Amino acid sequence: MVERNTLWSDITDRFREELGRPSYDNFIQPARLASFDASQHNAVIEVPNELSRERWLNTYSSQFTTFAFETNQMLLSNIDVRIVEPVVDLIEEIEKNNRLSSQQMRPGDSTKTTLKHGNNLDAKYIFDTFVVGATNQLAYGAALAVSEGSLEYNPLLLYGGVGLGKTHLMQATGNNALVNNPNQRVLYVTSEQFTNDFISAVRNGTTEKLREEYRNADLLLVDDVQFLSGKESTQEEFFHTFNDILGHSGRIVMTSDRLPKDIPDLQDRLVSRFQWGLSVDINKPDFETRIAILLEKAEKENISVDRNVIEFIAKQVDSNVRELEGVFKRVAIMAKFNQSAGDTVSIDDATKILAELDIAQKSEITISFIQETVAKFFAISISDLKGKKRNKEIVMPRQIAMYLSRELTDNSLPNIGREFGGKDHTTVMHATDKISAALESNKLIQNQITTLKKQINGD
């Protein structure tokens, strides 16, 4: 029989040997082995915060399994490791205690919790101010249909990278729904708000009030559902909320940075339900859409910017809408100042702004350039890098190239996979996870990545 504390001590000793001091002090030392069942081959590791949990999920869980096997040969190497935060583990116990205590309370004694965020919508997010292009047209059409009452795309999941307009579309859906029918119960929350509301309700004994607030919604909008990952009790509550809303013909719109099946530690039944309706990928805007966004901003701000300057900015800033708008704010300030002085914003002025924000250089980095740099560095061909050969001399450079493509560009996993000979996005995810883990302790790969980044960035 393996003793839990002894096993944890042996494993943390291995982590101390393998990791640098900062990683060990920040992520290993604060963690604890909350439970371990050798017969069932499962372990629960408790960590103090979401950042630690993400690092354990992405890097240290697999190392834990390896070290467990190496330090005690009696253990199997396929341990199921769950990473949790303390508050999540305590929810069921708290709920049980609250049920018991509520039986002893007099009527009127319990504290009632009313959700303070209401529908929490920002009035500036409307469909009229969302610039539609080839990369977001389907998402726009589906969101508009949902806002008008359609159940055809129920639930609707909008997924993609940061700054691409997911939240804008989601809130526009809510705002337009209320324009069409002000009596609708529309609720917009982030997954973090949902989690905090649930925990607060459990602690205060007001779960029925919470369920009334959420489950009776006609339109529930939930931002960043990927952060439900690993929160078992919260997922349980959301599962029933999901069922109740769809059960009375309500609508649900969600956003995520990835597809449901790629969210770690998300219950299979939630993955299945999230895929019932329509999942739409929003990619970074194309050149024409970026120009349209800048022209719309200029008109709204009532400033005059030369078309050549607009096109120059659109060409240089090709990552996401948020960054594009950030650059334009600087240009708008300069334009207003110059207009009062009788001048106009020039391409030279725009170039200085881009240099100050360190954007122009980053926009030049492409997947093909990364592939060329990596292939040359490892003395292999581009065709090998994109091909299917599985020998170590090819696989490692390919994984490094995929990692750098994810790290240094704003391309989605599917896009990167396509650039590597049509690889599946899960292959790219595996490659980036493997290189990320190796960077924690492998000095050779650390040096290779550092050198390649300098070559790619032109340092």
KAVENUR-V684376 format. One record per run of one state. SS is the DSSP state (H for helix, E for strand, - for the rest). FROM is the first residue (numbers start at 1). LEN is the number of residues. If there is no record, write none. Layout:
SS | FROM | LEN
SS | FROM | LEN
This chain:
- | 1 | 3
H | 4 | 15
- | 19 | 2
H | 21 | 8
- | 29 | 3
E | 32 | 6
- | 38 | 4
E | 42 | 6
- | 48 | 2
H | 50 | 22
- | 72 | 8
E | 80 | 6
H | 86 | 17
- | 103 | 24
H | 127 | 3
- | 130 | 7
H | 137 | 11
- | 148 | 8
E | 156 | 4
- | 160 | 6
H | 166 | 15
- | 181 | 5
E | 186 | 5
H | 191 | 14
- | 205 | 2
H | 207 | 9
- | 216 | 3
E | 219 | 5
- | 224 | 1
H | 225 | 4
- | 229 | 3
H | 232 | 16
- | 248 | 3
E | 251 | 6
- | 257 | 3
H | 260 | 3
- | 263 | 5
H | 268 | 7
- | 275 | 3
E | 278 | 4
- | 282 | 5
H | 287 | 15
- | 302 | 5
H | 307 | 10
- | 317 | 4
H | 321 | 20
- | 341 | 6
H | 347 | 10
- | 357 | 3
H | 360 | 4
- | 364 | 3
H | 367 | 12
- | 379 | 3
H | 382 | 5
- | 387 | 5
H | 392 | 17
- | 409 | 4
H | 413 | 7
- | 420 | 5
H | 425 | 14
- | 439 | 4
H | 443 | 15
- | 458 | 2
